[in-house]
Amino acid sequence: MDIGGRRVGLRNQSFDYAACLFSTLGMVAGPAQRRRVVEHAHRLLRPGGRFVLHVHNRWFNAWDPQGRRWLVKDGLRSLVTRSEGGNRAMPVHQGIAGLTLHLFTGREATRLLRQAGFRILEVRPVSLRPDGRLPFPGWFGWLRSYGYLLAAERE
């Protein structure tokens, strides 16, 4: 990118690996902006480069009463306004208030990566267990997982 006649930023295809962890992508407001972040990760990777993404699972909220209320309200709001769902105002965490986090479905996260040009290598549901593993992921893993780790490759 050029600013004031100077080239700034990172060159295309500069890296072999990139990561976006701790649900950082969920802190980016708006679907177009999130897609742009993932497209920049794709741009920065060399062919065959690997990208690891972590997102929080929207459906995990079904496990607590407040989360269930939010899921219902969010779903209805999305239907009525035809707007994006999944944005939740988060409770105060480590003294930080007012944070809205986009919570993803596994399908939404994989679609976002594919739209940016990535090939999905693996989608691993993660849990709150100390080892992060989700026992029996095929048994309602989409509902039980706290989030997902996705590995993708630039073709």
C-alpha positions in Angstrom: 0.0 0.0 0.0 1.2 3.5 -0.8 0.9 6.3 1.7 2.4 9.7 0.9 4.5 8.1 -1.9 6.0 5.6 0.5 5.3 1.9 0.4 4.1 0.6 3.8 2.8 -2.7 5.1 3.8 -6.3 4.6 4.6 -7.7 1.1 2.4 -10.3 -0.4 3.5 -13.9 0.2 6.0 -13.0 2.9 5.2 -15.8 5.4 4.9 -19.6 5.7 2.7 -19.5 8.8 0.1 -17.2 10.4 -2.2 -17.5 13.4 -5.2 -15.7 14.8 -5.8 -17.0 18.3 -7.8 -16.3 21.4 -10.9 -15.4 19.3 -9.3 -12.2 18.2 -11.2 -12.4 14.9 -14.4 -12.3 16.9 -13.4 -8.9 18.2 -13.4 -7.4 14.7 -16.8 -5.7 14.2 -18.7 -6.6 11.1 -18.6 -9.5 8.6 -16.9 -7.5 5.8 -14.1 -6.4 8.2 -13.6 -10.0 9.5 -13.5 -11.3 5.9 -10.9 -8.6 5.1 -8.7 -9.7 8.0 -8.8 -13.3 6.7 -8.1 -12.2 3.2 -5.0 -10.3 4.4 -3.8 -13.5 6.2 -4.3 -15.3 2.8 -2.4 -12.5 1.0 0.5 -12.6 3.3 1.0 -16.4 3.1 3.1 -18.1 0.4 1.5 -20.9 -1.6 1.3 -23.9 0.8 1.4 -21.5 3.8 -0.6 -22.5 6.8 -3.1 -20.5 8.8 -4.5 -21.4 12.3 -7.6 -19.7 13.5 -9.4 -19.9 16.8 -13.0 -18.9 17.3 -15.6 -19.2 20.1 -18.6 -21.4 19.3 -21.9 -19.6 19.3 -23.9 -22.7 20.3 -21.9 -23.3 23.5 -24.2 -20.6 25.0 -27.0 -23.1 25.1 -25.5 -24.5 28.4 -26.4 -21.6 30.6 -29.8 -19.8 31.1 -28.4 -16.3 30.1 -26.8 -17.9 27.0 -30.0 -19.6 26.0 -31.9 -16.3 26.3 -29.2 -14.6 24.2 -29.4 -17.3 21.5 -33.2 -17.0 21.2 -33.1 -13.2 21.1 -30.1 -13.2 18.7 -31.8 -15.6 16.4 -35.1 -13.7 16.3 -33.3 -10.4 15.8 -31.4 -11.9 12.9 -34.6 -13.2 11.3 -36.6 -9.9 11.7 -33.9 -7.5 10.7 -32.1 -9.8 8.3 -28.9 -8.9 9.9 -25.9 -10.9 11.0 -26.3 -12.9 14.2 -23.7 -14.0 16.7 -22.6 -10.7 18.2 -22.8 -10.9 22.0 -22.0 -8.2 24.5 -19.7 -10.0 26.9 -19.6 -9.8 30.7 -16.8 -7.9 32.3 -13.6 -9.9 32.0 -10.4 -8.9 33.8 -11.8 -5.4 34.3 -12.6 -4.9 30.7 -16.3 -4.0 30.0 -18.2 -3.2 26.9 -16.6 -5.8 24.7 -18.8 -7.3 22.0 -17.6 -10.6 20.6 -18.7 -12.3 17.4 -19.4 -16.0 18.2 -19.0 -18.3 15.2 -20.7 -21.5 14.2 -18.2 -24.1 12.8 -19.8 -23.8 9.4 -19.5 -20.0 9.4 -15.8 -20.2 10.3 -15.0 -22.7 7.6 -17.0 -20.8 5.0 -15.1 -17.6 5.8 -11.8 -19.3 5.3 -12.9 -20.9 2.0 -14.2 -17.6 0.7 -10.8 -16.0 1.3 -9.2 -18.8 -0.8 -8.0 -21.2 1.9 -8.3 -25.0 1.8 -9.5 -26.4 5.1 -7.1 -29.0 6.5 -8.7 -29.6 9.9 -11.4 -28.3 12.2 -10.9 -29.4 15.8 -13.5 -28.6 18.4 -12.0 -27.5 21.7 -13.4 -27.8 25.2 -12.7 -26.1 28.6 -10.9 -29.2 29.8 -7.2 -28.7 30.8 -6.1 -30.6 27.7 -8.5 -28.8 25.5 -9.8 -32.0 24.0 -13.5 -32.6 23.4 -14.4 -36.2 24.2 -16.5 -37.8 21.5 -16.7 -34.8 19.1 -19.0 -36.6 16.8 -21.7 -36.7 19.5 -23.2 -33.2 19.4 -19.7 -31.6 19.2 -21.2 -28.5 17.5 -23.2 -27.9 20.7 -20.7 -29.0 23.3 -17.5 -27.4 22.0 -16.4 -24.2 23.6 -14.7 -23.1 20.3 -12.8 -24.4 17.3 -9.3 -24.5 16.1 -9.2 -24.4 12.3 -6.1 -25.2 10.2 -6.1 -24.0 6.6 -3.7 -23.8 3.7 -3.2 -21.3 1.0 -3.3 -23.2 -2.3 
